[in-house]
Amino acid sequence: MKLFARINLSAVLFAVLSTVALAKVEALRRLILVLFLALAGAGCVYTDDSPDTNNVNEAEWGCLEELSENVFEPELAERLRSIRRETSDEMVNCARMNDRRKANKLAKDIAVRRLPALTALRDELAGANVSKERARGKKRHIELLDQMIAEIKDEARDMPILALTPCTNSTGAAFMGFDFDSKIDWNSRTNCIMDSCEDGLFLSRELELKQPFHGFETVEVRGDIDSRKAYAMVFNRMVVCEFDICGAQRWTDEVRRDFAESCGIDLVVESASDSWVMLKGETDALRIWVCAGEYISLSFCGDQVETESGVEYQLDVRRHRNGRPVGCKFEVGNGKVEIGE
C-alpha cells in the first residue's frame, strides 16, 4: 500500500485569503496552524482544498489491520487487508487526478472491478462468528468497508450536465442559470473540511459543464446538510507549467470582463502579489471570489518525493450568509458541534 502526503500550497493560500476576506480571525489562526503542521510533518498530513476529505480513515484502517487477525480468522483477515490496500491505492490515484472527467471514468472502472468482491467480502465479514469481546471490532471493520463501498459508488456516478447561460438580471440565489434552491441528488457521503468556517460539514455533487467556462470543465456544488440546499459552486483546475504572473493576471482580467458583461457583476482586486491575483465581488444574494496563483504540490510515496508546480485557477460562487444556516458544523468523536459566527 502506498503511503503519501500531498501539500497544495496554493489551495491553503486561497483558503487563508478567503478567510481574511471574511474576517474569520480564529479560523485563519487554525488554517495557518494546519499549514505549519503540514510542512513540518509532511509524511502524515494531507492538506488540500479538495472537498473529498471524508475518505475512509487511513490511520484507523492501519490500526484495525493490526487487530484484524484477533477479530477474524487469519485467511479472512488477510483477504480483507489485501483488497482494502489495493482498492485504496486505486482510489487515491483517482482522487489525485486534476481532470475530474477522467477521474470519473477511472472510478467507473474501479467500481466494475472491485465492488463485487468488496460487497461479497462485506457480507462474509457480517456473517463471521466472533466472540462478544470482538464484536465491536467486527462492527467497525464493516463500517469502514461500507464507507469505502459508498465512496466508490459516489465517485463512479454519472455527472449531471450543467449548461451555464449568461444572465444579468438573475433574482434570488442564482448564477448563470443555476438555481441554488433547486433539488440536487447529493452524494451519499457527508464531506468535511476541518477548520473551515465556510464549509465544515457539507453535502457534495460534481457536475460536468456542457461547455467549458474559463477553462473549467466541471464544478463541485456544495450543500447544507440540514436544508439540503446548495450554498456554493466551487470551480477549480490546475495546470502543470512554468508559472507566469502575467498570464495569471490576464486570466483574472478576462474573468472580470466576462462577469461584468454576462452576469452584471463587478469584480475588484482583493489582493495580489508576485505569485497570485485574487478578485472579489457580490450581489444581493451571492459572494464571488476568483483566484489564479502558483501552486507547489509535494507527494511522498515511501522515501520518494515528487514535486509538481504550475498555476491553479479557482472560482467560488457562494450564497450570502443570510441565505444558509449560520455557523459551521464539525464532527467531534461521534457527535457534531456547531460554531456560530
Secondary structure, 3 states (H helix, E strand, C coil): CCCCCEEEHHHHHHHHHHHHHCCCHHHHHHHHHHHHHHHHCCCCCCECCCCCCCCCCHHHHHHHHHHHHHHCCHHHHHHHHHHHHHHHHHHHHHHCCCCHHHHHHHHHHHHHHHHHHHHHHHHHHHHCCCCHHHHHHHHHHHHHHHHHHHHHHHHHCCCCEECCCCCCCCCCCEECCEECCCCCCCCCCCEEECCCCCCEEEEEEEEEEEEEECCEEEEEEEECCCCCCEEEEEEEEEEECCCCHHHHHHHHHHHHHHHHHHHCCCCEEEEECCCEEEEEEECCCEEEEEEEEEEEEEEEECCEEEEEEEEEEEEEEEECHHHCCCCEEEEECCEEEEECC
